[in-house]
Amino acid sequence: MAYETNGTNVRSAGASAAWFIAGALLVALIGLGLYAYNGGFANDNKVSIELEVPNVDVPKVELPKVELPELKTEPMRTPTVE
């Protein structure tokens, strides 16, 4: 007697996940290789930002003098409970 099959192959979910991870690693390695090839890891290209403030000839602004009242201070006392 011969066994008949309906022609369907059953794959486990683990095999599909393994191929997906292998493909993702391959894409990451290709991207990393292109980044390194274009000088991504070279330290030669450094950015330097300089700020130059223009010298403006403005005279000093004198603030008005204000008389402040004197504050009376007393030594700190520990509160007492009666």
PyMOL CGO cylinders between C-alpha atoms (Angstrom):
from pymol import cmd
from pymol.cgo import CYLINDER

trace = [
    CYLINDER, 0.00, 0.00, 0.00, 1.25, 3.47, -0.82, 0.3, 1, 1, 1, 1, 1, 1,
    CYLINDER, 1.25, 3.47, -0.82, 0.82, 6.54, 1.31, 0.3, 1, 1, 1, 1, 1, 1,
    CYLINDER, 0.82, 6.54, 1.31, -0.72, 9.56, -0.34, 0.3, 1, 1, 1, 1, 1, 1,
    CYLINDER, -0.72, 9.56, -0.34, 0.29, 13.10, 0.60, 0.3, 1, 1, 1, 1, 1, 1,
    CYLINDER, 0.29, 13.10, 0.60, -1.57, 16.26, -0.22, 0.3, 1, 1, 1, 1, 1, 1,
    CYLINDER, -1.57, 16.26, -0.22, 1.65, 18.12, -1.14, 0.3, 1, 1, 1, 1, 1, 1,
    CYLINDER, 1.65, 18.12, -1.14, 1.85, 20.59, 1.76, 0.3, 1, 1, 1, 1, 1, 1,
    CYLINDER, 1.85, 20.59, 1.76, 5.05, 21.12, 3.63, 0.3, 1, 1, 1, 1, 1, 1,
    CYLINDER, 5.05, 21.12, 3.63, 4.90, 22.19, 7.23, 0.3, 1, 1, 1, 1, 1, 1,
    CYLINDER, 4.90, 22.19, 7.23, 7.63, 24.47, 8.55, 0.3, 1, 1, 1, 1, 1, 1,
    CYLINDER, 7.63, 24.47, 8.55, 8.26, 25.25, 12.12, 0.3, 1, 1, 1, 1, 1, 1,
    CYLINDER, 8.26, 25.25, 12.12, 7.97, 28.85, 13.29, 0.3, 1, 1, 1, 1, 1, 1,
    CYLINDER, 7.97, 28.85, 13.29, 11.56, 28.73, 14.60, 0.3, 1, 1, 1, 1, 1, 1,
    CYLINDER, 11.56, 28.73, 14.60, 13.01, 28.26, 11.11, 0.3, 1, 1, 1, 1, 1, 1,
    CYLINDER, 13.01, 28.26, 11.11, 11.22, 31.35, 9.80, 0.3, 1, 1, 1, 1, 1, 1,
    CYLINDER, 11.22, 31.35, 9.80, 12.42, 33.42, 12.73, 0.3, 1, 1, 1, 1, 1, 1,
    CYLINDER, 12.42, 33.42, 12.73, 15.99, 32.21, 12.23, 0.3, 1, 1, 1, 1, 1, 1,
    CYLINDER, 15.99, 32.21, 12.23, 15.96, 33.24, 8.57, 0.3, 1, 1, 1, 1, 1, 1,
    CYLINDER, 15.96, 33.24, 8.57, 14.53, 36.64, 9.52, 0.3, 1, 1, 1, 1, 1, 1,
    CYLINDER, 14.53, 36.64, 9.52, 17.28, 37.22, 12.11, 0.3, 1, 1, 1, 1, 1, 1,
    CYLINDER, 17.28, 37.22, 12.11, 19.95, 36.07, 9.64, 0.3, 1, 1, 1, 1, 1, 1,
    CYLINDER, 19.95, 36.07, 9.64, 18.62, 38.51, 7.03, 0.3, 1, 1, 1, 1, 1, 1,
    CYLINDER, 18.62, 38.51, 7.03, 18.52, 41.37, 9.53, 0.3, 1, 1, 1, 1, 1, 1,
    CYLINDER, 18.52, 41.37, 9.53, 22.13, 40.68, 10.56, 0.3, 1, 1, 1, 1, 1, 1,
    CYLINDER, 22.13, 40.68, 10.56, 23.19, 40.59, 6.90, 0.3, 1, 1, 1, 1, 1, 1,
    CYLINDER, 23.19, 40.59, 6.90, 21.55, 43.98, 6.24, 0.3, 1, 1, 1, 1, 1, 1,
    CYLINDER, 21.55, 43.98, 6.24, 23.16, 45.43, 9.38, 0.3, 1, 1, 1, 1, 1, 1,
    CYLINDER, 23.16, 45.43, 9.38, 26.61, 44.16, 8.36, 0.3, 1, 1, 1, 1, 1, 1,
    CYLINDER, 26.61, 44.16, 8.36, 26.24, 45.62, 4.87, 0.3, 1, 1, 1, 1, 1, 1,
    CYLINDER, 26.24, 45.62, 4.87, 25.17, 48.98, 6.34, 0.3, 1, 1, 1, 1, 1, 1,
    CYLINDER, 25.17, 48.98, 6.34, 28.06, 48.95, 8.81, 0.3, 1, 1, 1, 1, 1, 1,
    CYLINDER, 28.06, 48.95, 8.81, 30.50, 48.15, 6.00, 0.3, 1, 1, 1, 1, 1, 1,
    CYLINDER, 30.50, 48.15, 6.00, 29.23, 51.04, 3.87, 0.3, 1, 1, 1, 1, 1, 1,
    CYLINDER, 29.23, 51.04, 3.87, 29.44, 53.38, 6.86, 0.3, 1, 1, 1, 1, 1, 1,
    CYLINDER, 29.44, 53.38, 6.86, 33.05, 52.35, 7.50, 0.3, 1, 1, 1, 1, 1, 1,
    CYLINDER, 33.05, 52.35, 7.50, 33.93, 52.57, 3.79, 0.3, 1, 1, 1, 1, 1, 1,
    CYLINDER, 33.93, 52.57, 3.79, 32.67, 56.16, 3.61, 0.3, 1, 1, 1, 1, 1, 1,
    CYLINDER, 32.67, 56.16, 3.61, 34.84, 57.18, 6.58, 0.3, 1, 1, 1, 1, 1, 1,
    CYLINDER, 34.84, 57.18, 6.58, 32.26, 56.93, 9.33, 0.3, 1, 1, 1, 1, 1, 1,
    CYLINDER, 32.26, 56.93, 9.33, 34.77, 55.78, 11.95, 0.3, 1, 1, 1, 1, 1, 1,
    CYLINDER, 34.77, 55.78, 11.95, 37.63, 58.11, 10.94, 0.3, 1, 1, 1, 1, 1, 1,
    CYLINDER, 37.63, 58.11, 10.94, 38.56, 60.77, 13.49, 0.3, 1, 1, 1, 1, 1, 1,
    CYLINDER, 38.56, 60.77, 13.49, 39.97, 63.12, 10.85, 0.3, 1, 1, 1, 1, 1, 1,
    CYLINDER, 39.97, 63.12, 10.85, 36.77, 65.04, 10.31, 0.3, 1, 1, 1, 1, 1, 1,
    CYLINDER, 36.77, 65.04, 10.31, 36.27, 67.12, 13.45, 0.3, 1, 1, 1, 1, 1, 1,
    CYLINDER, 36.27, 67.12, 13.45, 33.77, 69.92, 13.73, 0.3, 1, 1, 1, 1, 1, 1,
    CYLINDER, 33.77, 69.92, 13.73, 34.95, 73.17, 15.24, 0.3, 1, 1, 1, 1, 1, 1,
    CYLINDER, 34.95, 73.17, 15.24, 32.49, 75.94, 16.01, 0.3, 1, 1, 1, 1, 1, 1,
    CYLINDER, 32.49, 75.94, 16.01, 33.86, 79.38, 16.81, 0.3, 1, 1, 1, 1, 1, 1,
    CYLINDER, 33.86, 79.38, 16.81, 31.85, 82.37, 17.89, 0.3, 1, 1, 1, 1, 1, 1,
    CYLINDER, 31.85, 82.37, 17.89, 33.24, 85.83, 17.33, 0.3, 1, 1, 1, 1, 1, 1,
    CYLINDER, 33.24, 85.83, 17.33, 31.41, 88.65, 19.07, 0.3, 1, 1, 1, 1, 1, 1,
    CYLINDER, 31.41, 88.65, 19.07, 31.73, 91.98, 17.29, 0.3, 1, 1, 1, 1, 1, 1,
    CYLINDER, 31.73, 91.98, 17.29, 33.30, 94.81, 19.23, 0.3, 1, 1, 1, 1, 1, 1,
    CYLINDER, 33.30, 94.81, 19.23, 30.59, 97.43, 19.61, 0.3, 1, 1, 1, 1, 1, 1,
    CYLINDER, 30.59, 97.43, 19.61, 31.64, 100.83, 20.92, 0.3, 1, 1, 1, 1, 1, 1,
    CYLINDER, 31.64, 100.83, 20.92, 28.85, 101.45, 23.39, 0.3, 1, 1, 1, 1, 1, 1,
    CYLINDER, 28.85, 101.45, 23.39, 29.60, 103.45, 26.52, 0.3, 1, 1, 1, 1, 1, 1,
    CYLINDER, 29.60, 103.45, 26.52, 28.90, 101.92, 29.89, 0.3, 1, 1, 1, 1, 1, 1,
    CYLINDER, 28.90, 101.92, 29.89, 25.41, 102.41, 31.15, 0.3, 1, 1, 1, 1, 1, 1,
    CYLINDER, 25.41, 102.41, 31.15, 25.36, 103.87, 34.63, 0.3, 1, 1, 1, 1, 1, 1,
    CYLINDER, 25.36, 103.87, 34.63, 22.54, 102.58, 36.77, 0.3, 1, 1, 1, 1, 1, 1,
    CYLINDER, 22.54, 102.58, 36.77, 20.74, 104.99, 39.07, 0.3, 1, 1, 1, 1, 1, 1,
    CYLINDER, 20.74, 104.99, 39.07, 21.73, 104.80, 42.70, 0.3, 1, 1, 1, 1, 1, 1,
    CYLINDER, 21.73, 104.80, 42.70, 18.93, 103.67, 44.94, 0.3, 1, 1, 1, 1, 1, 1,
    CYLINDER, 18.93, 103.67, 44.94, 18.96, 103.93, 48.71, 0.3, 1, 1, 1, 1, 1, 1,
    CYLINDER, 18.96, 103.93, 48.71, 17.79, 100.74, 50.33, 0.3, 1, 1, 1, 1, 1, 1,
    CYLINDER, 17.79, 100.74, 50.33, 16.37, 100.66, 53.84, 0.3, 1, 1, 1, 1, 1, 1,
    CYLINDER, 16.37, 100.66, 53.84, 18.50, 98.96, 56.45, 0.3, 1, 1, 1, 1, 1, 1,
    CYLINDER, 18.50, 98.96, 56.45, 17.28, 95.62, 57.66, 0.3, 1, 1, 1, 1, 1, 1,
    CYLINDER, 17.28, 95.62, 57.66, 17.24, 95.07, 61.39, 0.3, 1, 1, 1, 1, 1, 1,
    CYLINDER, 17.24, 95.07, 61.39, 18.50, 91.65, 62.24, 0.3, 1, 1, 1, 1, 1, 1,
    CYLINDER, 18.50, 91.65, 62.24, 18.27, 89.83, 65.53, 0.3, 1, 1, 1, 1, 1, 1,
    CYLINDER, 18.27, 89.83, 65.53, 20.06, 86.69, 66.58, 0.3, 1, 1, 1, 1, 1, 1,
    CYLINDER, 20.06, 86.69, 66.58, 18.14, 83.48, 66.08, 0.3, 1, 1, 1, 1, 1, 1,
    CYLINDER, 18.14, 83.48, 66.08, 16.36, 82.18, 69.14, 0.3, 1, 1, 1, 1, 1, 1,
    CYLINDER, 16.36, 82.18, 69.14, 15.19, 78.73, 69.96, 0.3, 1, 1, 1, 1, 1, 1,
    CYLINDER, 15.19, 78.73, 69.96, 11.44, 78.66, 70.55, 0.3, 1, 1, 1, 1, 1, 1,
    CYLINDER, 11.44, 78.66, 70.55, 10.43, 77.79, 74.06, 0.3, 1, 1, 1, 1, 1, 1,
    CYLINDER, 10.43, 77.79, 74.06, 7.36, 75.87, 75.11, 0.3, 1, 1, 1, 1, 1, 1,
    CYLINDER, 7.36, 75.87, 75.11, 5.65, 76.93, 78.30, 0.3, 1, 1, 1, 1, 1, 1,
]
cmd.load_cgo(trace, "trace")
